Amino acid sequence: DVRRFGLQVRRNEGAWTDVAPSDFPYPERATPRVSIVSTDAYAHGAPTTDLLAGSSAPFSAGAGIALDALSPPWPGTNAHGEWEWPLVIRRFADGAVTNDEGDTFAFRMVRADGAPIRSSVDPVLTLSVPPGHLGGTFVETPGRIGPWQASNGALYFIMEPTETDNVLMMVTSTDGGATWQEVDGANRPAADDLEGVGAAQAGDTIHILHQTSEQVWHHAFHTADHPTTPDTWAVRDERVAAPGEPPTQVAAMAARSDGSLVAVYGGPEKIRFRIRAPEGAWGDETVVDAGGSRILSGPQVVLGRGDVVHLAYTAADGTAWYRRIQPDGTLTPREQLTAKLGTTEYDVGSILPLVFVPETNTVAILYRQTDGRLWERRSVGQGALTAPVQVSERIVVQNAVDSDQVGADAIADGTSVHVLYIEQGSGHIYHTHRDAAGGWQPATLQVDGVDAQWVRGARLTRSDGAAVYGYVYDAGSDGGSGMNRYDEVVLEGRD
């Protein structure tokens, strides 16, 4: 049908290719550089109006087209018409290919048989990447994944390029988070399916624990300040365990001062951990609460004083628990954090990344209860847990776009603890902190105008010496690709 039309694109004067419908909601299971998306601006097939100058022929309305590669049939004869396609140009596409600042994209209409329609000019767009834009997508169930910082100030973040190409990427920024690029992409790990990822930084090396449906892997990346192999993958696809498929893939890691690593991951009913000796060998697997009846998941860890690893985890019956992994690998008796968590599979990730305050030898454990609010308990000097304290006055999102996780993050700054959380309903990001007296302050709005879905951050130092809570958030991809962004909360002068 010559009266149906499609759209083609070429990048940087390359070959013309058809622009396909978007990968979401998955008609083709692909995420190209450019694709057609849906829009709320008009209904698919709605007639267009005469907006463009250049033809004296009578106007016969074309159509507004959404999530379709071809237009409806056009009845025009000896007439001119107009068509509209909503498009997205992504920072990263399948294959981790990158669209960069200054790239050009030319578009032309073609007949249904692919023959180009004569035109005196093809529309050309020049790509501008907004400051702080990473693109890509979050790993599905993230523990601590950055942003990490090298001693020279370079920032690093773990993510994947698209929802349809689940490869592990390390992206870096050398200008304080304004621009980001993948590093050592030619040598990235082969293991894909990033369902559960956690990491820990040890000097010039970022250690990554990665659980798929069948395996648990260890990878390591050298940052820019490594003396011999900067900005390179150092360990790729080192198998840690094959525990059997858990209900939810989860991963948490701690790097101890002697060079050993503690890796915690999921199993069919219990969480487990293994310790990697400084020389590189993984020890025997320990099953947590092996004799108990509860189904366990959602582990979070943090390294404390004396190489003690603090561990908190959830159970399917709505309880949460706290233990410590001692330097010799033994576990302390469990202490109950709460019995007020949700009991669906979406609630397994109700505990935030744990926070350790070295100045007071305190671990802070924050979690989301069924009332939707964040609560905190602490252990000071490895003592008994303090009474629960409410952290957020707003309801915090849980399981945004199938993340099985609370939409919140926490860090330490001096003796204070800072929290970012996503409000359920609005998708806005708020910040609160606990002052020196132990009280949680009213939250302040940080990001609005988006439907945020994930957030992860760290205490960083800017080039001007200011301490900041640097964080990456998904600005509303709905499980798709391209909406990761970087921002900061300045910490200087806070209690």
C-alpha positions in Angstrom: 0.0 0.0 0.0 1.9 3.1 -1.3 -0.4 5.3 0.8 1.0 4.0 4.1 4.3 5.5 5.3 7.1 4.7 7.7 10.1 6.5 9.1 13.8 5.9 8.7 16.8 7.4 10.6 20.5 7.6 10.1 23.1 8.6 12.7 26.1 10.7 11.9 25.5 10.3 8.1 25.5 6.5 8.4 23.2 4.1 6.7 19.4 4.6 6.7 17.5 2.2 8.9 13.8 1.8 9.8 12.7 3.3 13.1 10.9 0.5 14.9 8.4 0.7 17.7 9.8 0.9 21.2 10.8 -2.1 23.3 8.2 -1.2 25.9 5.8 -2.9 26.3 8.0 -5.4 24.6 6.6 -6.0 21.2 10.0 -6.8 19.8 12.2 -7.3 22.9 14.8 -4.9 21.6 16.1 -1.4 22.6 17.6 0.4 19.6 19.4 3.8 19.5 16.1 5.4 18.3 12.6 4.1 18.5 8.9 5.1 18.3 7.1 5.3 21.7 3.6 6.0 22.8 2.3 9.5 23.8 -0.5 11.1 25.8 -0.5 14.1 23.4 -2.9 12.4 20.9 -4.6 9.2 20.2 -3.0 6.8 17.7 -4.4 7.6 14.2 -5.8 11.0 15.2 -5.8 13.4 12.2 -3.1 16.1 12.0 -3.7 19.8 11.4 -2.0 21.9 8.7 1.1 23.4 10.5 4.0 23.3 8.0 4.6 25.9 5.3 6.0 24.8 1.9 3.1 23.5 -0.2 0.2 25.2 -2.0 -1.6 22.0 -2.6 -4.8 21.3 -0.7 -4.3 19.8 2.8 -5.5 16.2 3.5 -4.8 15.3 7.1 -2.3 12.7 7.9 -2.1 11.0 11.3 -0.5 11.1 14.7 1.1 7.7 15.1 2.1 6.1 18.4 4.0 2.8 19.0 3.7 1.8 15.4 6.2 1.8 12.5 3.7 2.5 9.7 1.0 5.1 9.3 -2.7 4.4 8.6 -3.6 4.5 4.9 -3.7 8.1 3.5 -6.6 9.0 1.2 -4.9 12.2 -0.2 -4.8 12.8 -4.0 -3.1 15.8 -5.4 -2.8 17.1 -1.8 -0.2 17.5 0.9 -0.4 15.9 4.4 1.5 15.8 7.7 2.4 13.0 10.1 3.7 12.9 13.6 5.8 10.2 15.4 6.9 10.4 19.0 10.5 9.3 19.2 13.1 8.5 21.9 16.8 8.8 21.4 18.6 6.8 24.1 22.0 7.4 25.7 22.7 3.6 25.7 21.1 1.0 23.5 21.3 -2.8 23.1 24.9 -3.9 22.9 25.8 -1.0 25.2 26.3 1.2 22.2 26.3 4.8 23.1 24.8 8.0 21.6 27.1 10.9 22.5 26.9 14.6 22.8 26.9 16.2 19.3 25.7 13.1 17.4 23.3 13.9 14.6 20.1 12.0 13.7 18.5 12.6 10.3 14.9 11.4 9.6 13.0 10.7 6.4 9.6 9.3 5.5 9.4 6.3 3.2 6.6 4.4 1.5 5.3 1.2 3.0 7.6 -0.7 0.5 10.6 1.2 1.8 11.0 3.6 -1.1 12.1 7.1 0.1 9.7 10.0 -0.5 11.4 12.9 -2.3 12.2 15.8 0.1 14.1 19.0 -0.3 15.4 18.6 3.2 15.6 15.9 5.9 15.0 16.9 9.5 18.2 16.7 11.5 18.6 16.6 15.3 21.8 17.2 17.2 22.0 15.3 20.5 22.6 17.2 23.7 23.1 15.1 26.8 21.8 17.0 29.9 24.2 17.5 32.8 23.9 14.6 35.3 22.3 12.2 32.8 23.6 8.6 32.9 21.0 6.9 30.8 20.9 3.1 31.0 18.9 1.3 33.7 19.3 0.1 37.3 20.2 -3.5 38.1 17.0 -5.2 39.2 17.6 -5.6 43.0 20.5 -3.3 43.9 22.4 -3.4 47.2 25.2 -0.9 47.5 26.1 -0.1 43.8 27.7 3.4 44.1 28.4 6.0 43.2 31.9 5.1 44.3 34.7 7.6 44.3 38.4 7.1 43.5 41.1 9.1 45.4 41.4 11.5 42.3 37.7 12.3 42.5 36.5 10.1 39.6 33.0 8.6 40.2 31.8 5.1 39.3 28.4 3.5 39.1 27.2 0.0 38.3 24.3 -0.4 35.9 23.2 -2.1 32.7 22.5 -0.4 29.3 18.9 -1.5 28.7 16.3 -3.8 30.1 16.6 -6.0 27.0 20.4 -6.3 27.2 21.4 -7.2 30.7 25.1 -6.8 30.6 27.2 -5.4 33.5 28.6 -1.9 32.9 30.8 0.3 34.9 30.3 4.0 34.0 32.5 6.8 35.3 32.4 10.6 35.6 35.5 12.7 35.8 33.7 16.0 36.2 31.7 15.6 39.4 28.8 13.7 37.9 28.0 16.1 35.0 28.9 13.6 32.2 29.3 9.8 32.3 30.9 7.2 30.0 31.3 3.4 30.2 34.9 2.3 30.9 36.6 -0.9 29.6 33.4 -2.0 27.9 35.4 -4.3 25.6 36.3 -6.4 28.7 33.2 -6.4 30.8 32.1 -9.6 32.5 30.3 -12.2 30.4 27.7 -13.2 33.1 24.5 -11.3 32.4 21.0 -11.4 33.9 21.6 -8.8 36.6 18.9 -9.8 39.0 20.7 -9.1 42.3 23.9 -7.0 42.6 25.8 -5.6 45.6 29.3 -4.1 45.9 31.9 -2.9 48.2 34.9 -0.6 47.6 38.4 -1.5 49.0 40.8 1.3 48.1 41.3 1.3 44.3 39.1 -1.7 43.7 35.3 -2.1 43.5 34.3 -5.7 44.4 30.9 -6.8 42.9 28.7 -9.7 43.9 26.2 -10.7 41.2 23.5 -13.3 41.6 21.7 -14.8 38.6 19.0 -17.4 38.7 21.5 -20.2 38.8 24.9 -18.8 39.9 26.6 -16.3 42.1 29.6 -14.4 40.6 32.3 -12.1 41.8 33.7 -9.4 39.6 36.2 -6.6 40.5 37.0 -3.3 38.8 40.1 -1.2 39.3 39.4 2.6 39.6 41.4 5.4 38.0 43.9 5.5 40.9 45.1 1.9 40.6 48.9 2.0 40.1 49.2 -0.4 37.2 45.8 -1.1 35.5 43.5 1.9 36.1 39.9 1.9 34.8 39.9 -1.8 34.0 38.0 -5.0 34.9 40.4 -7.0 37.2 38.2 -10.0 38.0 35.5 -11.3 35.7 33.1 -14.1 36.2 34.7 -15.8 39.3 32.1 -18.2 40.5 31.2 -17.9 44.2 28.4 -20.4 44.5 25.5 -22.3 42.9 22.9 -22.4 45.7 19.8 -23.1 43.6 17.3 -20.5 42.5 16.0 -18.3 45.3 12.6 -16.6 45.4 14.3 -13.3 44.8 17.9 -12.9 43.6 19.8 -10.8 46.2 23.4 -9.9 46.9 25.3 -8.0 49.6 29.1 -7.7 50.0 31.6 -6.3 52.5 35.3 -5.9 52.0 37.4 -6.3 55.2 40.6 -4.6 56.2 42.7 -7.8 55.8 41.7 -8.1 52.1 39.0 -10.8 52.6 35.5 -10.5 51.2 32.2 -11.5 52.8 29.5 -12.4 50.2 25.9 -12.8 51.2 23.4 -14.1 48.7 20.0 -15.9 48.3 19.1 -19.6 48.2 15.9 -21.5 47.7 14.8 -20.9 51.3 17.7 -19.4 53.2 20.3 -16.8 52.7 23.9 -18.0 52.7 27.4 -16.5 52.9 30.9 -17.3 51.9 34.2 -15.6 52.8 37.0 -15.1 50.2 40.4 -15.3 51.8 42.9 -12.5 51.0 44.8 -15.0 48.8 41.6 -15.5 46.7 40.1 -18.8 47.7 36.4 -19.0 48.7 35.7 -20.8 52.0 32.8 -23.1 52.8 29.2 -21.9 52.6 27.3 -21.0 55.7 23.5 -21.2 55.7 21.9 -18.6 57.9 19.4 -20.0 60.4 19.7 -23.4 58.7 17.5 -25.2 61.3 14.7 -22.6 61.3 11.4 -22.8 59.4 11.4 -19.2 58.1 12.1 -18.4 54.4 14.8 -15.7 54.4 15.8 -13.0 51.9 16.6 -9.3 51.6 20.1 -9.3 53.2 22.0 -6.0 53.7 25.5 -5.8 55.2 28.0 -3.1 56.4 31.5 -3.4 57.6 32.0 -2.3 61.3 34.8 -1.9 63.7 37.3 -4.8 64.0 36.2 -6.3 60.7 32.8 -7.3 62.1 30.2 -7.5 59.4 26.8 -6.4 60.4 24.0 -8.3 58.7 20.2 -7.7 58.6 17.7 -9.7 56.6 14.0 -10.3 56.1 11.7 -13.3 56.4 8.6 -14.3 54.5 6.5 -14.1 57.7 7.0 -10.3 57.9 9.8 -10.4 60.4 13.3 -8.9 60.1 16.5 -10.0 61.9 19.9 -8.7 62.8 23.2 -10.6 63.4 26.9 -10.1 63.1 29.4 -12.1 61.2 32.5 -12.2 63.3 36.1 -12.1 61.9 36.4 -15.8 62.3 33.2 -16.4 60.3 30.9 -17.3 63.1 27.5 -15.7 63.6 26.2 -14.0 66.7 22.7 -15.0 67.9 19.9 -13.4 66.0 17.9 -10.4 67.3 14.5 -9.5 66.0 14.3 -6.1 64.3 10.5 -6.0 63.7 7.5 -8.2 63.0 5.7 -5.5 61.0 7.0 -6.0 57.5 4.9 -7.0 54.6 4.6 -10.7 53.7 4.4 -10.6 49.9 7.4 -11.5 47.7 7.6 -7.7 47.0 8.5 -7.0 50.6 11.7 -9.1 50.8 13.7 -5.9 50.2 12.2 -3.9 53.0 15.6 -3.1 54.6 17.8 -0.2 53.4 21.5 -0.5 52.9 23.0 -0.6 56.4 24.9 2.4 57.8 27.9 2.3 60.1 29.0 5.3 62.1 32.7 4.8 63.1 32.8 7.7 65.6 30.3 6.0 67.9 30.7 2.4 66.8 27.0 2.4 65.8 25.2 0.5 63.1 21.9 2.0 61.9 19.3 -0.3 60.5 16.4 1.3 58.6 13.5 -0.5 57.2 10.0 0.0 55.8 7.0 -1.4 57.7 3.5 -2.2 56.5 2.4 1.3 57.4 4.6 2.4 54.5 7.0 4.5 56.6 10.6 4.1 57.4 11.8 3.2 60.9 15.2 2.9 62.5 16.9 0.8 65.1 20.5 1.0 66.2 23.1 -1.1 67.9 25.8 0.9 69.7 29.1 -0.9 70.5 27.5 -4.2 69.4 25.0 -3.8 72.2 21.3 -4.5 72.2 19.1 -2.9 69.6 17.5 0.4 70.6 13.8 1.0 70.4 12.3 1.7 67.0 12.2 5.4 65.9 10.1 6.7 63.0 12.2 8.2 60.2 9.7 9.3 57.4 6.4 11.1 57.8 5.5 10.2 54.2 4.6 6.8 52.7 7.6 5.4 50.9 7.3 3.4 47.7 7.9 -0.4 47.7 8.5 -2.6 44.7 8.6 0.1 42.1 8.6 -1.5 38.6 9.2 -5.0 40.0 12.3 -4.1 42.1 11.2 -6.1 45.2 12.7 -3.3 47.2 12.0 -0.2 49.2 12.6 3.0 47.3 15.1 4.5 49.8 18.8 4.8 50.6 20.9 5.8 53.6 24.5 6.9 54.4 26.6 8.2 57.3 28.2 11.6 57.5 30.2 12.1 60.7 27.8 11.1 63.5 24.7 11.8 61.5 22.7 9.5 59.2 21.2 10.8 56.0 18.3 9.2 54.1 16.8 9.7 50.6 13.4 8.2 49.9 10.8 8.1 47.2 7.3 9.1 48.2 4.6 6.6 47.1 2.1 8.1 44.7 4.0 11.3 43.7 7.4 9.6 42.8 9.2 12.6 44.4 12.5 12.2 46.2 12.9 13.6 49.8 15.9 13.9 52.0 16.0 13.7 55.8 18.8 13.3 58.4 19.2 12.5 62.0 20.8 15.3 64.0 23.5 14.9 66.8 20.7 14.7 69.4 19.2 11.6 67.7 16.1 13.3 66.2 15.0 12.8 62.6 14.4 16.2 60.9 11.5 17.1 58.6 12.2 15.9 55.1 13.0 18.4 52.3 12.0 17.9 48.7 15.0 17.2 46.4 13.5 16.0 43.1 9.9 16.6 41.8 8.3 16.4 38.3 9.4 12.7 37.9 8.1 9.3 39.0 11.3 8.1 40.6 11.7 4.4 41.0 15.2 3.6 42.4 17.8 5.6 44.3 21.3 4.7 45.5 24.0 7.1 46.8 27.1 7.6 48.8 29.0 10.2 50.8 31.3 11.9 48.3 33.8 14.9 48.2 33.4 17.4 45.4 36.4 19.1 43.7 35.7 22.2 45.8 36.1 20.2 49.0 32.4 20.1 49.9 30.9 16.9 51.3 27.8 15.8 49.4 25.3 12.9 49.4 25.8 12.0 45.7 23.1 9.8 44.3 21.8 8.2 41.1 18.1 7.8 40.6 15.8 6.4 38.0 13.6 9.3 36.9 10.7 7.2 35.7 11.6 4.6 33.1 8.9 2.2 34.3 11.4 -0.7 34.1 12.7 0.6 30.7 15.9 2.3 29.8 17.4 5.8 29.7 16.3 7.6 32.8 19.2 7.3 35.3 20.3 10.7 36.6 22.9 12.0 39.1 22.3 14.7 41.7 23.6 15.8 45.1 22.6 16.9 48.6 25.3 19.2 50.1 26.2 18.0 53.6 28.5 20.7 54.8 27.2 22.5 57.9 24.6 19.8 58.9 24.5 18.3 62.3 
